Amino acid sequence: MKHCYKCQSFKSLDLFGKNKSRKDGLADECKKCKRSQDRDYASKHREEAKQRASEWYYNNYEYALQRNKINGELWRKENPDKHCARQSKRRASKLNATPTWLSESHLLHMQCKYSLSKMLSKETGQLHHVDHIVPLKGKTVCGLHVPWNLQVIPAKENLCKHNKF
């Protein structure tokens, strides 16, 4: 048992985070109090926290990508119904964003962009994505799934930009 100086209660040792500078190797406050403190700080310093998180992600891209892949696979295994619903929604929005007036040459052009993405990924060893310049589903604007709204960019850039327009 250990005393948390924030909530003034005695709790089990597994409810405290690690702190190598302390004699017992554990933090002074419990994980719950620390989480609350971190949330308060993040809400007061929102832009600074976003900037720091974005820099960390960009500097640790490979690690973050691997971690996200593992976490995504776990989530998909634990929530197959939600994953299926999300994928269906994405396919439907993509279909709804594809106009019926597109010609065969437009569709071929779009397919070429996806082929180019695959080829660049293979040749450079760096993953590439086909990105919608104007997002299909945005807060202020919704784009179309058409050749002139597609671009091939490195995955790192695509994942860092999020859904900003």
C-alpha positions, -999 to 999 in steps of 0.1 A, spaced: 0 0 0 11 35 -8 -2 70 1 -13 93 -28 -6 129 -18 -32 143 -43 -63 123 -33 -50 116 3 -58 79 2 -39 46 5 -39 25 -27 -23 -7 -40 12 -3 -55 1 -13 -90 -21 19 -91 10 41 -91 32 49 -121 70 45 -122 94 72 -112 131 60 -110 141 91 -90 121 80 -60 134 55 -35 106 31 -40 106 36 -78 70 48 -78 54 82 -84 39 102 -56 5 104 -70 -17 75 -83 -23 70 -120 -59 83 -117 -47 116 -102 -19 119 -127 -43 114 -156 -66 140 -142 -37 165 -138 -25 157 -174 -60 163 -188 -63 197 -170 -30 208 -184 -38 197 -219 -71 215 -218 -55 247 -206 -26 245 -231 -45 229 -260 -25 243 -289 9 237 -273 -1 201 -265 -13 195 -300 19 210 -314 41 188 -291 21 157 -300 23 164 -337 61 169 -335 65 137 -315 45 118 -341 65 132 -370 99 125 -352 88 90 -342 68 81 -373 81 45 -377 74 36 -341 40 54 -341 31 36 -373 40 2 -359 22 10 -326 -9 22 -344 -9 -9 -366 -8 -32 -336 -34 -13 -317 -56 -12 -349 -54 -49 -353 -63 -55 -317 -92 -31 -319 -105 -48 -351 -103 -83 -335 -121 -70 -304 -147 -50 -323 -154 -68 -356 -190 -54 -358 -178 -18 -354 -150 -23 -379 -174 -37 -404 -198 -8 -399 -169 17 -403 -157 1 -435 -192 0 -450 -197 36 -442 -164 45 -459 -173 25 -490 -207 41 -492 -194 76 -488 -168 69 -515 -195 56 -538 -218 86 -531 -188 109 -538 -182 93 -572 -203 111 -598 -222 90 -624 -211 113 -652 -174 101 -650 -162 86 -683 -142 54 -687 -111 75 -692 -117 92 -659 -120 59 -641 -89 46 -658 -70 77 -648 -81 71 -611 -70 35 -613 -36 47 -627 -31 69 -596 -36 39 -574 -12 18 -595 13 47 -593 10 47 -556 17 10 -553 47 13 -578 63 42 -559 59 23 -526 76 -7 -541 104 12 -558 113 37 -531 106 15 -501 85 43 -486 48 38 -483 27 61 -506 -11 69 -504 -36 82 -528 -50 113 -511 -81 133 -517 -71 170 -520 -105 180 -508 -116 154 -483 -146 132 -490 -161 140 -456 -151 173 -441 -166 198 -416 -170 226 -440 -167 210 -475 -170 176 -490 -150 166 -521 -157 142 -549 -139 110 -558 -127 122 -591 -92 121 -608 -85 158 -604 -92 155 -566 -66 127 -562 -29 130 -555 -1 105 -547 19 115 -517 41 98 -491 21 81 -464 40 101 -437 27 134 -452 -9 120 -456 -11 107 -420 4 140 -406 -20 163 -424 -52 147 -411 -85 160 -425 -76 197 -428 -90 218 -456 
